[in-house]
Amino acid sequence: MSTTKVSTTLTEELVLEAKTRVGERGFSRYLDAALRRQLQFDRLADLEHELETEFGSIAEAARREVAEMEWPS
């Protein structure tokens, strides 16, 4: 997988906390993983919207049932 160098502006406190956790060398990998998770979340939200548009809203009882399920970690 190829990589690309980008310039971005981040909150200083968040950068310091992240670098404390993963070190200077692990920072890019940490941001890459966070971006990957956010994009996955966004794609799932898009899919939910598409399915609701096609099939209607998810019943509240079904939402509660799923929310109460124990999910693997």
Jmol script that loads the backbone (N, CA, C; Angstrom):
load data "model"
ATOM      1  N   MET A   1       0.846  -1.170   0.000  1.00  0.00           N
ATOM      2  CA  MET A   1       0.000   0.000   0.000  1.00  0.00           C
ATOM      3  C   MET A   1       0.895   1.237   0.000  1.00  0.00           C
ATOM      4  N   SER A   2       0.608   2.167  -0.860  1.00  0.00           N
ATOM      5  CA  SER A   2       1.432   3.367  -0.934  1.00  0.00           C
ATOM      6  C   SER A   2       1.007   4.365   0.141  1.00  0.00           C
ATOM      7  N   THR A   3       1.877   5.304   0.417  1.00  0.00           N
ATOM      8  CA  THR A   3       1.600   6.338   1.406  1.00  0.00           C
ATOM      9  C   THR A   3       1.777   7.699   0.753  1.00  0.00           C
ATOM     10  N   THR A   4       1.232   8.708   1.414  1.00  0.00           N
ATOM     11  CA  THR A   4       1.403  10.070   0.937  1.00  0.00           C
ATOM     12  C   THR A   4       1.630  10.966   2.143  1.00  0.00           C
ATOM     13  N   LYS A   5       2.455  11.959   1.969  1.00  0.00           N
ATOM     14  CA  LYS A   5       2.754  12.904   3.041  1.00  0.00           C
ATOM     15  C   LYS A   5       1.773  14.066   2.926  1.00  0.00           C
ATOM     16  N   VAL A   6       1.169  14.430   4.069  1.00  0.00           N
ATOM     17  CA  VAL A   6       0.214  15.539   4.082  1.00  0.00           C
ATOM     18  C   VAL A   6       0.581  16.512   5.194  1.00  0.00           C
ATOM     19  N   SER A   7       0.105  17.713   5.050  1.00  0.00           N
ATOM     20  CA  SER A   7       0.260  18.720   6.084  1.00  0.00           C
ATOM     21  C   SER A   7      -1.126  19.030   6.629  1.00  0.00           C
ATOM     22  N   THR A   8      -1.257  19.023   7.940  1.00  0.00           N
ATOM     23  CA  THR A   8      -2.546  19.287   8.547  1.00  0.00           C
ATOM     24  C   THR A   8      -2.347  20.045   9.853  1.00  0.00           C
ATOM     25  N   THR A   9      -3.413  20.647  10.348  1.00  0.00           N
ATOM     26  CA  THR A   9      -3.364  21.361  11.612  1.00  0.00           C
ATOM     27  C   THR A   9      -4.184  20.583  12.627  1.00  0.00           C
ATOM     28  N   LEU A  10      -3.566  20.253  13.758  1.00  0.00           N
ATOM     29  CA  LEU A  10      -4.212  19.461  14.795  1.00  0.00           C
ATOM     30  C   LEU A  10      -4.143  20.202  16.124  1.00  0.00           C
ATOM     31  N   THR A  11      -5.032  19.845  17.027  1.00  0.00           N
ATOM     32  CA  THR A  11      -5.026  20.425  18.364  1.00  0.00           C
ATOM     33  C   THR A  11      -3.775  19.963  19.112  1.00  0.00           C
ATOM     34  N   GLU A  12      -3.027  20.920  19.631  1.00  0.00           N
ATOM     35  CA  GLU A  12      -1.739  20.624  20.259  1.00  0.00           C
ATOM     36  C   GLU A  12      -1.858  19.604  21.388  1.00  0.00           C
ATOM     37  N   GLU A  13      -2.867  19.749  22.238  1.00  0.00           N
ATOM     38  CA  GLU A  13      -3.025  18.836  23.361  1.00  0.00           C
ATOM     39  C   GLU A  13      -3.257  17.400  22.892  1.00  0.00           C
ATOM     40  N   LEU A  14      -4.025  17.243  21.813  1.00  0.00           N
ATOM     41  CA  LEU A  14      -4.283  15.903  21.292  1.00  0.00           C
ATOM     42  C   LEU A  14      -3.021  15.286  20.706  1.00  0.00           C
ATOM     43  N   VAL A  15      -2.256  16.093  20.015  1.00  0.00           N
ATOM     44  CA  VAL A  15      -0.998  15.602  19.436  1.00  0.00           C
ATOM     45  C   VAL A  15      -0.050  15.154  20.545  1.00  0.00           C
ATOM     46  N   LEU A  16       0.080  15.960  21.586  1.00  0.00           N
ATOM     47  CA  LEU A  16       0.969  15.604  22.685  1.00  0.00           C
ATOM     48  C   LEU A  16       0.519  14.322  23.374  1.00  0.00           C
ATOM     49  N   GLU A  17      -0.786  14.185  23.601  1.00  0.00           N
ATOM     50  CA  GLU A  17      -1.292  12.969  24.235  1.00  0.00           C
ATOM     51  C   GLU A  17      -1.036  11.741  23.366  1.00  0.00           C
ATOM     52  N   ALA A  18      -1.312  11.879  22.075  1.00  0.00           N
ATOM     53  CA  ALA A  18      -1.099  10.749  21.162  1.00  0.00           C
ATOM     54  C   ALA A  18       0.376  10.358  21.103  1.00  0.00           C
ATOM     55  N   LYS A  19       1.247  11.336  20.992  1.00  0.00           N
ATOM     56  CA  LYS A  19       2.679  11.033  20.920  1.00  0.00           C
ATOM     57  C   LYS A  19       3.191  10.433  22.220  1.00  0.00           C
ATOM     58  N   THR A  20       2.603  10.822  23.350  1.00  0.00           N
ATOM     59  CA  THR A  20       2.963  10.225  24.631  1.00  0.00           C
ATOM     60  C   THR A  20       2.592   8.741  24.632  1.00  0.00           C
ATOM     61  N   ARG A  21       1.469   8.416  24.017  1.00  0.00           N
ATOM     62  CA  ARG A  21       1.005   7.028  23.975  1.00  0.00           C
ATOM     63  C   ARG A  21       1.824   6.176  23.007  1.00  0.00           C
ATOM     64  N   VAL A  22       2.098   6.708  21.822  1.00  0.00           N
ATOM     65  CA  VAL A  22       2.675   5.870  20.765  1.00  0.00           C
ATOM     66  C   VAL A  22       4.096   6.256  20.369  1.00  0.00           C
ATOM     67  N   GLY A  23       4.601   7.344  20.898  1.00  0.00           N
ATOM     68  CA  GLY A  23       5.940   7.795  20.533  1.00  0.00           C
ATOM     69  C   GLY A  23       5.938   8.547  19.209  1.00  0.00           C
ATOM     70  N   GLU A  24       7.011   9.223  18.980  1.00  0.00           N
ATOM     71  CA  GLU A  24       7.153  10.034  17.766  1.00  0.00           C
ATOM     72  C   GLU A  24       7.064   9.175  16.496  1.00  0.00           C
ATOM     73  N   ARG A  25       7.683   8.000  16.540  1.00  0.00           N
ATOM     74  CA  ARG A  25       7.731   7.150  15.347  1.00  0.00           C
ATOM     75  C   ARG A  25       6.407   6.467  15.048  1.00  0.00           C
ATOM     76  N   GLY A  26       5.543   6.281  16.059  1.00  0.00           N
ATOM     77  CA  GLY A  26       4.269   5.611  15.846  1.00  0.00           C
ATOM     78  C   GLY A  26       3.121   6.552  15.547  1.00  0.00           C
ATOM     79  N   PHE A  27       3.413   7.848  15.535  1.00  0.00           N
ATOM     80  CA  PHE A  27       2.351   8.853  15.397  1.00  0.00           C
ATOM     81  C   PHE A  27       1.601   8.739  14.072  1.00  0.00           C
ATOM     82  N   SER A  28       2.316   8.633  12.975  1.00  0.00           N
ATOM     83  CA  SER A  28       1.652   8.532  11.664  1.00  0.00           C
ATOM     84  C   SER A  28       0.768   7.291  11.588  1.00  0.00           C
ATOM     85  N   ARG A  29       1.270   6.182  12.086  1.00  0.00           N
ATOM     86  CA  ARG A  29       0.507   4.936  12.086  1.00  0.00           C
ATOM     87  C   ARG A  29      -0.761   5.078  12.946  1.00  0.00           C
ATOM     88  N   TYR A  30      -0.628   5.778  14.070  1.00  0.00           N
ATOM     89  CA  TYR A  30      -1.758   6.028  14.972  1.00  0.00           C
ATOM     90  C   TYR A  30      -2.833   6.862  14.268  1.00  0.00           C
ATOM     91  N   LEU A  31      -2.408   7.931  13.589  1.00  0.00           N
ATOM     92  CA  LEU A  31      -3.359   8.769  12.846  1.00  0.00           C
ATOM     93  C   LEU A  31      -3.996   7.995  11.698  1.00  0.00           C
ATOM     94  N   ASP A  32      -3.213   7.168  11.022  1.00  0.00           N
ATOM     95  CA  ASP A  32      -3.733   6.361   9.925  1.00  0.00           C
ATOM     96  C   ASP A  32      -4.833   5.422  10.419  1.00  0.00           C
ATOM     97  N   ALA A  33      -4.611   4.791  11.572  1.00  0.00           N
ATOM     98  CA  ALA A  33      -5.612   3.880  12.141  1.00  0.00           C
ATOM     99  C   ALA A  33      -6.871   4.638  12.548  1.00  0.00           C
ATOM    100  N   ALA A  34      -6.696   5.821  13.127  1.00  0.00           N
ATOM    101  CA  ALA A  34      -7.850   6.626  13.533  1.00  0.00           C
ATOM    102  C   ALA A  34      -8.658   7.060  12.310  1.00  0.00           C
ATOM    103  N   LEU A  35      -7.987   7.464  11.254  1.00  0.00           N
ATOM    104  CA  LEU A  35      -8.668   7.863  10.026  1.00  0.00           C
ATOM    105  C   LEU A  35      -9.397   6.677   9.401  1.00  0.00           C
ATOM    106  N   ARG A  36      -8.784   5.516   9.423  1.00  0.00           N
ATOM    107  CA  ARG A  36      -9.401   4.301   8.889  1.00  0.00           C
ATOM    108  C   ARG A  36     -10.705   3.987   9.646  1.00  0.00           C
ATOM    109  N   ARG A  37     -10.654   4.072  10.992  1.00  0.00           N
ATOM    110  CA  ARG A  37     -11.856   3.812  11.803  1.00  0.00           C
ATOM    111  C   ARG A  37     -12.954   4.825  11.510  1.00  0.00           C
ATOM    112  N   GLN A  38     -12.590   6.097  11.390  1.00  0.00           N
ATOM    113  CA  GLN A  38     -13.592   7.131  11.128  1.00  0.00           C
ATOM    114  C   GLN A  38     -14.231   6.936   9.757  1.00  0.00           C
ATOM    115  N   LEU A  39     -13.428   6.603   8.758  1.00  0.00           N
ATOM    116  CA  LEU A  39     -13.974   6.360   7.426  1.00  0.00           C
ATOM    117  C   LEU A  39     -14.908   5.151   7.426  1.00  0.00           C
ATOM    118  N   GLN A  40     -14.551   4.109   8.178  1.00  0.00           N
ATOM    119  CA  GLN A  40     -15.432   2.946   8.286  1.00  0.00           C
ATOM    120  C   GLN A  40     -16.760   3.352   8.931  1.00  0.00           C
ATOM    121  N   PHE A  41     -16.698   4.142   9.986  1.00  0.00           N
ATOM    122  CA  PHE A  41     -17.908   4.638  10.641  1.00  0.00           C
ATOM    123  C   PHE A  41     -18.751   5.454   9.663  1.00  0.00           C
ATOM    124  N   ASP A  42     -18.107   6.334   8.909  1.00  0.00           N
ATOM    125  CA  ASP A  42     -18.816   7.171   7.941  1.00  0.00           C
ATOM    126  C   ASP A  42     -19.478   6.331   6.852  1.00  0.00           C
ATOM    127  N   ARG A  43     -18.773   5.296   6.365  1.00  0.00           N
ATOM    128  CA  ARG A  43     -19.349   4.420   5.339  1.00  0.00           C
ATOM    129  C   ARG A  43     -20.563   3.673   5.882  1.00  0.00           C
ATOM    130  N   LEU A  44     -20.475   3.222   7.142  1.00  0.00           N
ATOM    131  CA  LEU A  44     -21.625   2.542   7.755  1.00  0.00           C
ATOM    132  C   LEU A  44     -22.811   3.490   7.905  1.00  0.00           C
ATOM    133  N   ALA A  45     -22.553   4.739   8.273  1.00  0.00           N
ATOM    134  CA  ALA A  45     -23.628   5.736   8.378  1.00  0.00           C
ATOM    135  C   ALA A  45     -24.253   5.980   7.006  1.00  0.00           C
ATOM    136  N   ASP A  46     -23.431   6.041   5.964  1.00  0.00           N
ATOM    137  CA  ASP A  46     -23.952   6.198   4.599  1.00  0.00           C
ATOM    138  C   ASP A  46     -24.838   5.014   4.217  1.00  0.00           C
ATOM    139  N   LEU A  47     -24.377   3.806   4.554  1.00  0.00           N
ATOM    140  CA  LEU A  47     -25.152   2.607   4.241  1.00  0.00           C
ATOM    141  C   LEU A  47     -26.477   2.606   4.991  1.00  0.00           C
ATOM    142  N   GLU A  48     -26.445   2.986   6.264  1.00  0.00           N
ATOM    143  CA  GLU A  48     -27.681   3.058   7.040  1.00  0.00           C
ATOM    144  C   GLU A  48     -28.665   4.033   6.392  1.00  0.00           C
ATOM    145  N   HIS A  49     -28.160   5.177   5.966  1.00  0.00           N
ATOM    146  CA  HIS A  49     -29.016   6.167   5.301  1.00  0.00           C
ATOM    147  C   HIS A  49     -29.612   5.599   4.000  1.00  0.00           C
ATOM    148  N   GLU A  50     -28.779   4.934   3.211  1.00  0.00           N
ATOM    149  CA  GLU A  50     -29.264   4.335   1.959  1.00  0.00           C
ATOM    150  C   GLU A  50     -30.341   3.291   2.234  1.00  0.00           C
ATOM    151  N   LEU A  51     -30.109   2.435   3.240  1.00  0.00           N
ATOM    152  CA  LEU A  51     -31.086   1.396   3.560  1.00  0.00           C
ATOM    153  C   LEU A  51     -32.384   1.984   4.097  1.00  0.00           C
ATOM    154  N   GLU A  52     -32.275   3.037   4.918  1.00  0.00           N
ATOM    155  CA  GLU A  52     -33.488   3.688   5.420  1.00  0.00           C
ATOM    156  C   GLU A  52     -34.252   4.360   4.290  1.00  0.00           C
ATOM    157  N   THR A  53     -33.545   4.919   3.336  1.00  0.00           N
ATOM    158  CA  THR A  53     -34.205   5.541   2.187  1.00  0.00           C
ATOM    159  C   THR A  53     -34.947   4.493   1.372  1.00  0.00           C
ATOM    160  N   GLU A  54     -34.318   3.331   1.190  1.00  0.00           N
ATOM    161  CA  GLU A  54     -34.921   2.279   0.367  1.00  0.00           C
ATOM    162  C   GLU A  54     -36.010   1.501   1.111  1.00  0.00           C
ATOM    163  N   PHE A  55     -35.779   1.199   2.406  1.00  0.00           N
ATOM    164  CA  PHE A  55     -36.678   0.291   3.122  1.00  0.00           C
ATOM    165  C   PHE A  55     -37.430   0.926   4.284  1.00  0.00           C
ATOM    166  N   GLY A  56     -37.152   2.183   4.590  1.00  0.00           N
ATOM    167  CA  GLY A  56     -37.811   2.849   5.712  1.00  0.00           C
ATOM    168  C   GLY A  56     -36.956   2.801   6.966  1.00  0.00           C
ATOM    169  N   SER A  57     -37.409   3.530   7.966  1.00  0.00           N
ATOM    170  CA  SER A  57     -36.665   3.639   9.223  1.00  0.00           C
ATOM    171  C   SER A  57     -36.602   2.302   9.961  1.00  0.00           C
ATOM    172  N   ILE A  58     -35.548   2.150  10.719  1.00  0.00           N
ATOM    173  CA  ILE A  58     -35.385   0.967  11.556  1.00  0.00           C
ATOM    174  C   ILE A  58     -36.293   1.126  12.769  1.00  0.00           C
ATOM    175  N   ALA A  59     -37.065   0.101  13.067  1.00  0.00           N
ATOM    176  CA  ALA A  59     -37.994   0.164  14.196  1.00  0.00           C
ATOM    177  C   ALA A  59     -37.226   0.393  15.492  1.00  0.00           C
ATOM    178  N   GLU A  60     -37.792   1.212  16.380  1.00  0.00           N
ATOM    179  CA  GLU A  60     -37.136   1.528  17.649  1.00  0.00           C
ATOM    180  C   GLU A  60     -36.880   0.268  18.475  1.00  0.00           C
ATOM    181  N   ALA A  61     -37.803  -0.689  18.438  1.00  0.00           N
ATOM    182  CA  ALA A  61     -37.612  -1.939  19.180  1.00  0.00           C
ATOM    183  C   ALA A  61     -36.377  -2.681  18.663  1.00  0.00           C
ATOM    184  N   ALA A  62     -36.170  -2.678  17.364  1.00  0.00           N
ATOM    185  CA  ALA A  62     -34.996  -3.337  16.781  1.00  0.00           C
ATOM    186  C   ALA A  62     -33.719  -2.606  17.180  1.00  0.00           C
ATOM    187  N   ARG A  63     -33.763  -1.275  17.197  1.00  0.00           N
ATOM    188  CA  ARG A  63     -32.593  -0.494  17.625  1.00  0.00           C
ATOM    189  C   ARG A  63     -32.226  -0.824  19.072  1.00  0.00           C
ATOM    190  N   ARG A  64     -33.237  -0.891  19.947  1.00  0.00           N
ATOM    191  CA  ARG A  64     -32.995  -1.215  21.361  1.00  0.00           C
ATOM    192  C   ARG A  64     -32.417  -2.623  21.507  1.00  0.00           C
ATOM    193  N   GLU A  65     -32.964  -3.554  20.737  1.00  0.00           N
ATOM    194  CA  GLU A  65     -32.493  -4.943  20.804  1.00  0.00           C
ATOM    195  C   GLU A  65     -31.024  -5.026  20.437  1.00  0.00           C
ATOM    196  N   VAL A  66     -30.639  -4.347  19.381  1.00  0.00           N
ATOM    197  CA  VAL A  66     -29.241  -4.355  18.947  1.00  0.00           C
ATOM    198  C   VAL A  66     -28.360  -3.649  19.976  1.00  0.00           C
ATOM    199  N   ALA A  67     -28.846  -2.533  20.518  1.00  0.00           N
ATOM    200  CA  ALA A  67     -28.065  -1.778  21.498  1.00  0.00           C
ATOM    201  C   ALA A  67     -27.802  -2.607  22.760  1.00  0.00           C
ATOM    202  N   GLU A  68     -28.718  -3.498  23.083  1.00  0.00           N
ATOM    203  CA  GLU A  68     -28.581  -4.313  24.290  1.00  0.00           C
ATOM    204  C   GLU A  68     -27.746  -5.572  24.070  1.00  0.00           C
ATOM    205  N   MET A  69     -27.427  -5.886  22.830  1.00  0.00           N
ATOM    206  CA  MET A  69     -26.640  -7.080  22.541  1.00  0.00           C
ATOM    207  C   MET A  69     -25.216  -6.940  23.059  1.00  0.00           C
ATOM    208  N   GLU A  70     -24.638  -8.069  23.437  1.00  0.00           N
ATOM    209  CA  GLU A  70     -23.240  -8.074  23.828  1.00  0.00           C
ATOM    210  C   GLU A  70     -22.411  -8.363  22.569  1.00  0.00           C
ATOM    211  N   TRP A  71     -21.552  -7.427  22.211  1.00  0.00           N
ATOM    212  CA  TRP A  71     -20.779  -7.549  20.983  1.00  0.00           C
ATOM    213  C   TRP A  71     -19.364  -8.008  21.313  1.00  0.00           C
ATOM    214  N   PRO A  72     -18.790  -8.821  20.428  1.00  0.00           N
ATOM    215  CA  PRO A  72     -17.400  -9.250  20.657  1.00  0.00           C
ATOM    216  C   PRO A  72     -16.459  -8.060  20.583  1.00  0.00           C
ATOM    217  N   SER A  73     -15.384  -8.136  21.334  1.00  0.00           N
ATOM    218  CA  SER A  73     -14.421  -7.021  21.311  1.00  0.00           C
ATOM    219  C   SER A  73     -13.246  -7.325  20.437  1.00  0.00           C
TER     220      SER A  73
END
end "model"
wireframe off; spacefill off
backbone 0.3
color backbone group
